[in-house]
Amino acid sequence: MTEKLKRNLNNYILKMTQLFSKNKQYIRNDILSGLTVALALIPESVAFAFVAGVSPILSLQTAVVIGLVAAVITGRPGMISSSTAAISVVFASLIAQHGLEYLFATVVLMGIIQVSIGLLKLGRFARIIPYSVMLGFLNGLSIVMFLAQWSQFKVDTVVMVDGVETVQQSWLPTGDFAIMLIFVAITMAIIHFVPKMTKAVPSSLVAIVVMTLVAVILGRFGYHLRNVQDFAGMELSGGLPSFHIPQVAFSIDMFKIILPYAIIGALVGLTEAVLTLRVIDEMTDTKGNTNKECIAQGIANTVNGFFGGMGGDAMIGQSIINIKSGGRTRLSGIVAASALMIFIMFASSFVNAIPLAALVGVMFMVVVGTFKWESLRYGKKIPKQDFLVIIVVSAVTVFADLATAVIIGVILSSLIFSWEKGKGIYANVENNKDGSRTYKINGSVFFGSVLNFKELFDIHNDPEEVIIDFKYAIVTDHSGIEAIHSIAEKYHLEGKKVTLIRLSKNCQSLFDNAQTIVNVNIDPTKESKTLYPYV
């Protein structure tokens, strides 16, 4: 080895040592928070498998592949990706009708669509999501997570229906139900009080380990506390996912089957990812890269499809657990995915012994931290329209799904904005010495204001010549142009002349482009010097 190579190697080791010493607090937090997330991912991944109709191991391996790939490429360090409820619901009918091979092909196509959206930089449109929609999303998500935990208080029982054995879910016996609630409360208490004593270890991880030890001890005395293995109905253990090309006959008919599912899955996944990114941005006072995250989610799903996975996206609940446990960099996501795989392969006995009460307690604390309690007091402190959006989005999130709720929230907010903006248009009317009358328009002339705009004019009683001054107004769309054209036509039928003056250059350009479909008289010598670059 040459002296130069030795010096370079020594310098690199020195830099790495200094970097580790400088950031060892962050590295420790990321590793411990990643371990916490890995444990919390297990029951949710199992539950999502049941929703989609696949084996729990497939869902867990999906969580590993997507979590690892997305963490490496992510545009939002600290965000956790895995198999999710939303994607499970989207693909459930596809799996039931066409089987797993079609699922794998669909996941690959979904990932390609997501990568394309990121490369086209369409992620920037996420900024149109209003804060009221975010609040509704978080509140609705909190309620969904809260309600979802109660499935772990139920067991499958075989009952006879019309002489046929049928499996139904029923609540745990009263005694077991009460004991599980007590253990949930103890878990929540540990998570609440541990940070008051030390922040060296994530309180959620402490709670899970302590409650697992308690469950094992109780088992020695003959009392069995319901655990992960009971919930899954099988012992969770497996190996590394292997490369697998979807075994489907590639044809137009196959493409027609998977394309709708792939598009819906891609949009639902990116909606959850973008909203999760924004939530973490708010929590950490940092800014993630939306388009890069779209690409990361797409690559993760594409890879996952070629490793026999069911697809997924960002998990807001687990991401919040990660952030609250101290995770801040992509290392936490890498550790979470790696630890989950290690648990499945080498620590299945510990994983299977984790009491469900501990995991329910962790999720209940996430619910408490996610729900925006202050929004309950917003009724008279914010515009009633925004409060309505919060309620609607929360309700749709609970009764439909997150993506639908966000879409409805954005549409509702846009309609409310258009309505309110449309009411803000008015005119100052001046009678000129030459007998003409000038309407000085103030506001925006667009689809939401055209009715109010038309009501500003007194066509029958106006003089022979009318001037419409647009110095303090903007025309933003074809509806606005058509409204002006309609006014001009009505004046023309009355034998009166209408002239538009002081249009901004952008407004003038709109009329120039539409000159074949509108007929208005514009005085080009009186253009407004006020420019409106957003027209």
N, C-alpha and C positions, 0 to 999 in steps of 0.2 A: 504494500500500500504506500503510495507516494506521500510525501510530507504535505503537499497541498490538499490531497484528499483527506488526510488525517485532520488538518486544520479545519477544513469545511465541515467534517463530521462532528468534530468537537464543538464548533460554533453552533451547529444545528442542535446538538444535545443541550448546549448551554441555553440557547433561546427557548427550547421546549421546556427546560427546567424552570427558567424564569417565568415563562407563560403559565406553567402549572402553578407555581408559587403565587403568582399574582391573582390567578383566577380559581384557586383551589376551593374557595368557599362556593363559587358558582358551580364548579364541577361536582362537588359533594351534593349540593342541593339538587342538581339535575339528575344525578344517579339515584338518590333516594326518592325523589318525586317520580322518576321513571318506574322504580320498583312498585311504588304505591299504585300507579296507574295500571301497571301490568296485572296486579291482583284484582283491581276493580273492573278490568276489562273482561275477566273470565265469565262471570254470570251473565253479563249483558250479551256477550258473543254467543253464549249458549241459548239465551232467550231469542236472539235474532235468527238463529238456526231453525228454531221451531216455527217462527213466523214465516220464513222462506220455504220451509219444507226440505231442509238439507240436514246432514249430520252435524253434530256440535263440533267435531274435529275440523270439518271443512270450514266452518265459520271462524274457529280459532286460528287456523292457518291463514285464512284471509286477513284476519287482524294483524298477524305477524308480517305478511308480505306488504300489505298496503301501509301499515304503520312504519315499517322500515324504509321503504322507497320514498314515501311522502316526506318523512322526517329528514332524509338526506337532501332532497331537492327543494323542500318547502320555501315558500316566500314569507312564511310567518313562523319563525322559530318559537317553540313552546306549544305549538298546536299538535293535537293528537288525532290521528286518522285510524280508522278501523272499519270493520263491517258495521252497518248501522240499520236501525229500524226502517228508515225511509226507503233505503235501497232494497231491503228485504221485502217490503210491501210491494214495491214496483215490480219485482221479479218473481213473486210468489206464483202468479198465474202462468207465467212463461214456463217455470219449472214443472208445474203440475201438468201442463199440456204437452210440452216438448222435451222435457228431461234436462239433465245437467249439461250435456254437450252443447245444446243451444244456449244455455246460460253462459258458459265459458266464452262462446263466440260473441255473445251480446256484450259481455263485460269488456272484451277487447275493443269492440267497436265504440262502446261508450267512452273508453279511455281516449281513443283517437279523436272523438268529437270534442272532448274536454281540452285536449292538447291544442286542437285547432282554434278553439275559442280563446285560449290563452295567447297563442301566436298572433291572432288577429287583434289582440289587445281589447277584447270586448269586456274584459273584467272591469274596466273603468266605469261602466254603466252601473256598477254597484253603488256609486255615490248618489244615485237618485233615490236610494232607500231612505226615507225620512226617519228621524229619531223616534217618532211616535210608533212607527212600525217596529223598530228595534225593541222598544219597551214592550210592546204587545207580544212580540216573538219570544222575548225572555220570560215574560210572565206565563205565557201559554206553555212554553217548554218546561218551565218549572212544574206546572200542574201535570203535564204529561208524564214527566219523570216521577213525580210523587205517586200518581195513580198506577204507573207501571210496576212499582215496587210491591204492590199488594198481591201480585200474582205469586210471589214467593211465600205468601202465607196460605197458599192453596195446595192441595194434593190431588192426584188422580185417583178416582174411585170407580169401581166397576158396579154398575147398577143394571137392573133388568128393565127394559122398556119394550112392552108388547112381546115379552118372551125372548127378547134378544139382548145379549150382554152389550152394554154401551159404556164407554169410558167418559166420565164427566169430572169436572173439577169442583171440589168443595173446600170450604174453609177448614183449617186445622181444628182439631178438638179444642174446646174452650181453654183447657189447662195449658196445652202446648202453645196455643195462640197467645195467651197472656205471658207465658215465659219468654217467647220470642220477642214480644213487645218490650219486655223488661231488658232483654239483652240489646235490643236496638237502642233503647234509651241510654244504657250504660256506654255503648259505643259512641253515641253522640256526645255524651258527657266527657269521655276521654278526648275526643277530637276538639271539644270546646276548651278544656282546661289545660291540656298539655302545652299549647303555645304560651300560656301564662307562666309556665315553669321553665321551658326550654324550647328553642326553635332550631336546635341542632338536627332534629329528626322530624320529618313530616308527621303530624299528629294522626293523619289517616292511616299511615303505615303502622304506627304504634298501636292504634286501635285494632287493626286487623290481626297483628301478631298476638297481642294480649288476648283477644277474644278467641283466637284459634287455640291457644294454650289452655284457656279456661274450658273450651269445648272438649279438648282431649282429656283433661283431668276429669270432667264430668262423665265422660264416656267410660273411664276406668271404674267409676262408681255405679255404672249401670244406666245413666241417663244419656240418651242420644239427642244432641241438638242438631236440627236439620242443617245439612251442609251442601256444598256445591255438587257433590256426587249424587245426593238425593234429588236435587233439582234437575240435574241432567238426565237422571235415570240410567246412568252408566258411569264407569270410571273413565275419567278424562286422561288419556295418555296417547301419544302419537309421535310421529317423526317429522323430519323436515319435508316441506312440500316439494314435489318434483316437477320438472318441466313437462308440460303436456300441451300438445297442439289439439285444439278442439276437433273432435271427430264428427264433423258435419259435412254434408254434401254441399259444397259452395255453389250456389245457383241464385237466380233472381228470386225464386220463390222463398228460399231460405233468408235472403236479404230482406224481403218484404216482411217476414215474420219478426226478425230481430231488430230492424231499424226503429220502429216506434218505441219499443222498450228501451233501446239504446239512447234515443233522444231524450225521452222522459227521465231516464236514470241519470244522464249527463247533466241535465238542467237541475234536477232535484239535488244531486250531489254538489254541484257548484253553488247552488243557493245556500245550502247548509254550510259549505266551506267558507263562502264569503261572509256570511253573517257571523260565523265563529271567529273569523279573522277580525272583524270589526269589534266584536265583544272583547277579544284579547287586547286589541289596540287600546280600547278604553281602559281596561284593567291595568295595563302596564305603561300607559302613556307613551307608547311607541307606535310605529307605523309599519305594517307589513306590505308586501308587494302582491296585489291582487292577481295580476296577470301571471306572475311567476307561480302563484299558488294554484291557479287553474291548470298550468302546465304540469305541476307536481302531482296534482290529483289525477290528471289524465295519464301520465306515465305510470303512476302507481296502479291504476286500474288496468291498463294495458298489460303490464307485467303480471298482475294478479290473474288476469284471464288466461295467460299462458302457463300459469302454475295451478290451474284448477280451482280458482277462487270465485266467490259469489259477488265480488265488488263491494265498494264502500265509499266513504267520504270522511270529512272531518267530524269529530264528535265533540259537541260543545260541552257536554257534561264532564267528560274525561279531560278535556282541555282545561276546563275551569279547575278541576282537581289538581291537574299538573301545575297550573299557575299558582294556585293557593298553597301548594306544597313546596313552592320555591323553584320550579322548573322555568327556565328563561331561554335556553338555547335549544338547538336541534338535537343536542346530546340527550336531552330528557326523552324525546320521542324515540331515538335510536335505542336507548336503554329499555324503554317500555316494551318495544317490539321484540328485542333480543331476550329480555327477561321472560316475556310471555312464552317464547319458544323454549327456553331452558326449563321453565316450569312444566310445560307439557311433556318434555322429553325426559327430564331427570328428577323433577320434584312433584310428580303427580300426586304422591301420597299427601304432601302438605296442601297442595291446591284442592284436592278432593275433601280435605278435612276442614277447610275454611267455613265457618258457620255463616249461613245466609244472613243471619241477624247482623253480623259485622258489616257485610257489604250493603245491606239495606240502610244501616245507620250512616255509612259513608255517603250514600246517595241522598239520604234525607238532609244531611248537612249541606250537600251541594245544592239541593233545592232551596234551602233557607238562604244560601249565599247568592243564588242566581236570581230569585224573585226580587223585582224592584219594589220593595215595600213602600217606598216614598211615593210611587205612582198612585197608591190608594188615596193619597191626600191631594192629588192634582186636580180634582173635580172643578174647583172654583179658581184655581191658580194658573191654568193654561186654557187656551181657546177650547171651547166645547167640541169643536171639530176634531182637534187632536186627541182629546179624551175619548171621543167616539172611535177613532181609529185604533187606539190602544185596546179598547174593549173588543172590537170586532176581530182584530188580529189574534188576540188571546183566545177568543172563543173558537175561531176557525182552526187555530193550531191544535186545540184540544179535540175538536170533533172531526177534523179532516186531517191535514198534515201540514208540516212546516212550510213546504214550498208553496202550496196553495194559499196559505195564510199570508205569506209575504207578497205574493202576486196580487191578491185581493187588497192588501194594505196599501201597496204602491198605487194601484188603480184608484182606490177610494181617496187617497191623499191627493192624487193628481186632479181628480174631479172636483174635490173641495177647493183646491188651490185655484183651478180654472174658474169656478163659480165666484169665489171671493175676488179674484183678480178682475173678472169681468164686470163686477159691480163698481169697480173703482174708476171707470171712465166717465169723464164729464167735459163740458165745453163752456168756455167764456164767450158770450155773444156780444159783438160790438157793431154798431151802425156807423158806417163811414160817411164822410161829407159828400161823396159822389153818389150817394143813394144806395150803395151796395151794402151787404151785410157780411161780416166775417165771423166764422165759427173757429175759435182757437181750441183745438182738441187737446185734452190732457189724458194720458194713459195709453194702454195698449189696445190695438184693434186686432183681435184674433177670434177664434171660434167661440170662446167663452164670453166675449163681450159684444158680439155683433148685434144682438137684439137691443141691448142698452144703447149702443152706438146709433142705431137707426132712430131711436126715440128722441135723440138730441135735436133733430131738425124739424122745423115747422114749414114744411114744403109749400103748403097752400098759402100761407100768409107771408112768406119771405119775398123780398123784392126781386127785380128782374135779374140781378147779378148776385151770386153767392160765392164767397171765397172760403175754402176750408184750409185752415192753417195747421200744419203738422209739425211745427217747430218743437212742441213739447209732447209729441205722440210718436208711436212707432207702429208699423204694420208688420205683423209677424208671419202670417200664413195666407193661404189661398182664400180661406173664409173671410179674412179681413179685406182682401182685394175685391172679392165678390160683393161684400156689403157696400163698399164705396161705389162700385160700379152700379149697384142697385139704386143707391141714392141719386147718383148722377142721372140715371135713366128716368127716375121719377121727376126730377127737376126738368129734364128735357121734354117730357110729356106735358109739363105745365108751361112750356115755352120759355124756360129760364136757363141761364147759363151758370155752370159750376166750374170753378177753377181750383185746383189743388196747388198750394204753395209751400215752400220751405220743407220739402221732403228731405230726409237724410239720404245720403248716397246709397245706403243699403236698401231703403224703402224704394228709392228711385229705380234701383236695379230690379226689385221685385216686379214693379209695374212694367219695366222694359221687357222682362222675360214673358210677361203675361199679356203683351199688347195685342196679340191675336185673338184673345178671348174676352178682353175688357176694353171699354171705350170711355176714357175719362180725359178731361182737359187738364194738363199739368203745365204750369208756368216754369220752364227750366231756368229762367233768369232769377228766380227767387228760391234757391235751394238753401236748406238749413245748413248752417255751419256746425251744428251739433251732431256728432256721429254716435251711432248706437251699434257698436261692434258685435253685440249679441243678437242682433236681428237676423 
